Amino acid sequence: MLRERADRLVVPLLWKHQRQWFDELFKAIEAVSFEHKPRLIHGDLAPYHLLHDPESGHLTGVLDFGVAGLGDPATDLACLLSVWGERFTGRLAHQWHAAFDSLTAPGWSRWRCHSNGR
């Protein structure tokens, strides 16, 4: 449904190279399974909601659960990826197995899709 609407309303306004990019984007999105087992998520893991000890570098707290609820765990991880980048998130994945182990291969694809549209 989204692709049909985009083809009708957006694609006619794009130049040829933009249409190619658009097609590649939708192919990547269509290849991702968005099925997930709902879990409790924070919903806004931005830097200003994370407390850490500057001496040890350890996370010491998470604030503001105002938008927490049931959802796709890839959403929280995507927020971390978009804010902190792949290097930090990869290091986090290495240290924080419990959160990342809950994501299957399709979950990792959803995570990337949530974070940057691809």
C-alpha positions as CSV (number, residue, x, y, z in Angstrom):
1,M,0.0,0.0,0.0
2,L,2.8,2.4,0.9
3,R,4.7,1.7,-2.3
4,E,1.6,2.1,-4.4
5,R,0.9,5.5,-2.9
6,A,4.5,6.6,-3.3
7,D,4.5,5.4,-6.9
8,R,1.4,7.5,-7.5
9,L,2.2,10.6,-5.5
10,V,6.0,10.8,-5.2
11,V,7.6,9.0,-8.2
12,P,6.2,11.3,-10.8
13,L,8.0,14.2,-9.1
14,L,11.4,12.6,-9.1
15,W,14.2,12.7,-11.6
16,K,15.6,9.5,-13.1
17,H,18.5,9.1,-10.7
18,Q,16.1,9.8,-7.8
19,R,13.7,7.1,-9.1
20,Q,16.6,4.6,-9.1
21,W,17.5,5.5,-5.5
22,F,13.8,5.3,-4.6
23,D,13.5,1.8,-6.2
24,E,16.6,0.6,-4.4
25,L,15.3,1.9,-1.1
26,F,11.9,0.1,-1.5
27,K,13.6,-3.1,-2.5
28,A,15.7,-3.0,0.7
29,I,12.6,-2.2,2.8
30,E,10.5,-4.9,1.1
31,A,13.1,-7.5,1.8
32,V,12.9,-6.9,5.6
33,S,10.4,-8.8,7.7
34,F,8.8,-6.5,10.2
35,E,7.3,-9.3,12.2
36,H,8.5,-9.2,15.8
37,K,7.5,-10.4,19.3
38,P,6.4,-7.3,21.1
39,R,8.6,-6.5,24.1
40,L,8.8,-3.7,26.6
41,I,10.8,-0.9,25.0
42,H,12.0,2.5,26.2
43,G,11.0,4.3,23.0
44,D,13.4,7.2,23.2
45,L,17.0,6.1,24.0
46,A,18.5,9.5,23.2
47,P,21.7,10.7,24.9
48,Y,19.9,13.0,27.2
49,H,18.1,10.0,28.7
50,L,21.2,8.0,29.5
51,L,23.3,8.5,32.6
52,H,26.9,7.3,32.7
53,D,29.9,7.4,35.0
54,P,32.5,9.4,33.2
55,E,35.4,7.7,35.1
56,S,34.4,4.1,34.3
57,G,32.4,4.8,31.2
58,H,29.6,2.5,32.5
59,L,25.9,3.2,32.0
60,T,24.4,4.0,35.4
61,G,20.8,4.9,34.5
62,V,18.1,5.4,32.0
63,L,15.6,8.3,32.4
64,D,12.2,9.3,31.1
65,F,10.0,6.3,30.3
66,G,7.2,8.5,29.1
67,V,6.9,6.8,25.7
68,A,7.8,3.3,26.9
69,G,5.5,0.5,26.0
70,L,5.2,-2.7,24.0
71,G,6.9,-2.6,20.6
72,D,9.7,-3.8,18.4
73,P,13.0,-4.0,20.3
74,A,14.8,-3.0,17.1
75,T,13.3,0.5,17.6
76,D,15.4,1.1,20.8
77,L,18.5,-0.3,19.1
78,A,17.9,1.8,16.0
79,C,17.8,4.9,18.2
80,L,21.2,4.0,19.6
81,L,22.6,3.3,16.1
82,S,21.3,6.6,14.6
83,V,22.7,8.7,17.6
84,W,25.9,6.9,18.5
85,G,26.8,5.2,15.2
86,E,27.8,1.7,14.3
87,R,31.1,1.6,16.2
88,F,29.5,2.4,19.5
89,T,26.5,0.2,18.9
90,G,28.7,-2.7,17.8
91,R,30.7,-2.4,21.0
92,L,27.5,-2.3,22.9
93,A,26.2,-5.4,21.2
94,H,29.5,-7.2,22.2
95,Q,28.9,-6.2,25.8
96,W,25.2,-6.4,26.1
97,H,24.3,-9.8,24.8
98,A,20.8,-10.0,26.4
99,A,19.3,-7.2,24.4
100,F,21.0,-8.0,21.1
101,D,20.4,-11.8,21.4
102,S,16.6,-11.1,21.4
103,L,17.0,-10.0,17.8
104,T,17.0,-12.7,15.1
105,A,18.5,-12.1,11.7
106,P,15.3,-10.4,10.6
107,G,15.4,-8.3,13.7
108,W,18.8,-7.0,12.8
109,S,17.4,-6.0,9.4
110,R,14.5,-4.2,11.1
111,W,17.0,-2.5,13.4
112,R,18.9,-1.1,10.4
113,C,15.7,-0.2,8.6
114,H,14.3,1.7,11.7
115,S,17.6,3.6,12.0
116,N,18.2,4.9,8.5
117,G,15.4,3.8,6.2
118,R,17.5,1.0,4.5
